[in-house]
C-alpha cells in the first residue's frame, strides 16, 4: 500500500512527537478518527494548543459527551447558564424586545460555539495524553495496552443518546403544555 505525501509526512513525524509514545497507541486511542486527530496531536505537542473543531462548534455539549469530556461538559453547562443569565439581565436592563433579543441570542450563541470549537480539541488532547500515560503506567502487555486504549478513546453513544432523549422529551412536554419557559 503506497502512502500519499500527507500520510508519509505524518508518519515520518509521529514517532518523535505523538503522545511521546508509539504512534500505534494514539491510533488505538483515536480509532477511526485517528487520521484527523493524529495531526492535531502533533500540533498540540508542538505548542499549538488550540485548533478549530467543527463538530465541537456545531454540536457543543453533544460532542463533548461523545468524547467523554465530562469536565468540559460541566464547564459548557455553567457557561451556557451564565450566558443565558447575562442575556436576560441585559435585555431587561435596556428594555429590549423582539428582533433585538433574537439578534443578541444569536450573537452570544455564535460566540459560545466559537469558544467551544476552539477549545474542544484542547480538552480532548489533554485527556488523550493523560489516559495514554495512565494505561502505560498500569500495563506492560502490548495487547492489553492497545485494548484499553481503544476502550478509553471510544465514543460515548449512551451519554449522547440519553441527553438527546431528555432534550426531545423536554420539548415534547413543552409542546403538549403549550409553553417552554414560563
N, C-alpha and C positions, 0 to 999 in steps of 0.2 A: 504494500500500500504506500503510495507516494504522498508526501505531505505537501500542502500548499505553503507558499512562503510565510504566511502569517503563523500557521501552526508550527512550522520549522523554527521561526524566530522565538515563539513562546516556549517551545520545547528546549531550545538551547539556553534560555534564561531561567527556567523553572528550578533546576536542581540547586542553584545557588541562592534563590530568593524565596520561593514559595514556602510559607509557614516554617521557614528554617528547617524543614524536614523534606522527606521524599515527596516528589510530585504526586505519586500514587495515593498518599494519604489525603491530600487535598482533593484529588479526583474522587476518591471514595466518599469523602465528606459531602462534596457538592453534587455528586451523582450526575444525572443527566444534564444539569445546568453548569457543569464544570467548564465547558467552552466559554461561557460568559464570565464566570466567577474567577477562574484562574488568572486572567489578565488583571482583573480588579484587585486580586490579592497581591500580585506583583507591584502594582501601583501603590497599594496601601502600604506595603512594607518598604517601599522606597520613599515614603513620606507624603504621598498624595492621599491623604486620609478620606477626602470626600469626593465622591463621584455620583453622578445622577443615575437613579434607578427609576425607570418609567413605571414599573409595577408598584413601587412604593409610592410614587406620586399619585397614580390613579386609584389604587386600591387601599392605600393607607393602612388602617388597622388590620384589614383582612390579610394583606401581605405580611405584616409583622407577625400576626398569629400563625400564618402558614409556615413562616421561617422560625417559629418558636422563640421569638424575641419578646418575651413576656415583660421585661422591664421597660422596653421601648413601648409596648402596648400601654403600660401604665402611664408613661410619660405622654403618649398620644392622647389618652383619655383626659388626663389633667390639663394638657394644653388645649384640647378641644373645649373643655368646660370653661377654662379661663377665657378663651376666645369668645365663647357664647356670652359669658357674663359681661365682658368688656363691650361687646357689640350692643347688648341690651342696655347697658348703662349709657353708652354714647348716644344711642337712638333716643332714649328717654330724656337725657340731659339737653340735647339740642332740639328736641321735639320733631324729629324726622319721621317721615312715614312714606308709604308707597314704594315707588321705584328707587328712591334713595336707600331705603332699608335693604332692598334686594341687591343693589349695587355694592353696598358695604359688606353684605354677607358674601357675595361672590368674590370680592377682592380679598377679604380675610381668609376665605376658604382656599383660594389660589395660593396665597402666601403660606398657609399651613401645608398645603400639598407640596409646594416647592421645598419647604423645610424638610419634610419627610422624604421627598425624592432625593435630596442631597445627603441626608443622614442615614438612610436605610442601609446602604452598603457598608457604612462605617460600623453600625451596630452588628451587622452580620459578620464582617471580617474579624472584629474583636471576639465575637462569640466563637467563630471557627478556630481562631488561634488558641483560645482558652480550652475548648473541648478537645482539640487535637493534642494539646500538651497534657491534658488530664488522662486521656486514653493511653498515650505513650508512657506516662508515668506509672499507670496501673497494669499494663500488659506488656509482655515480651514476645508472645507468639504472633507472628505476622498475620496469619489468617484471622485471629481474634481481633487484632487491631483494626484491620480493614472492615470486618463485620460490624464492630462497634462504631466505627466512624460512619459507615453507611446509615446505621440506625440513628446516630446523633444528628446527622445532617439532613435526614429525610424530612419532608414537609409534614405539617400537622393538619391533615384534612379534617379530622374530627373537630378540632377547635374552630376552624373556619365554618364548618357545617353548622355547628351549634350556634355560633354568632349569627349566621345568615337566617337560621330558623327563628331565632329570637327577634331579629330585626323585622322579618316578614310577619311574624306573629304580632309584633307591636303595631305595625301599620294596618294589618287586618283588623285588629282590635280597635284601633283609632278610626278606621273607616266605618266599622259597624256602629260605633258610638258617636260618629259624626264630628269628631274634633281630634286634633293631635295634641296641642299644647295648652289647653285651658278651657 
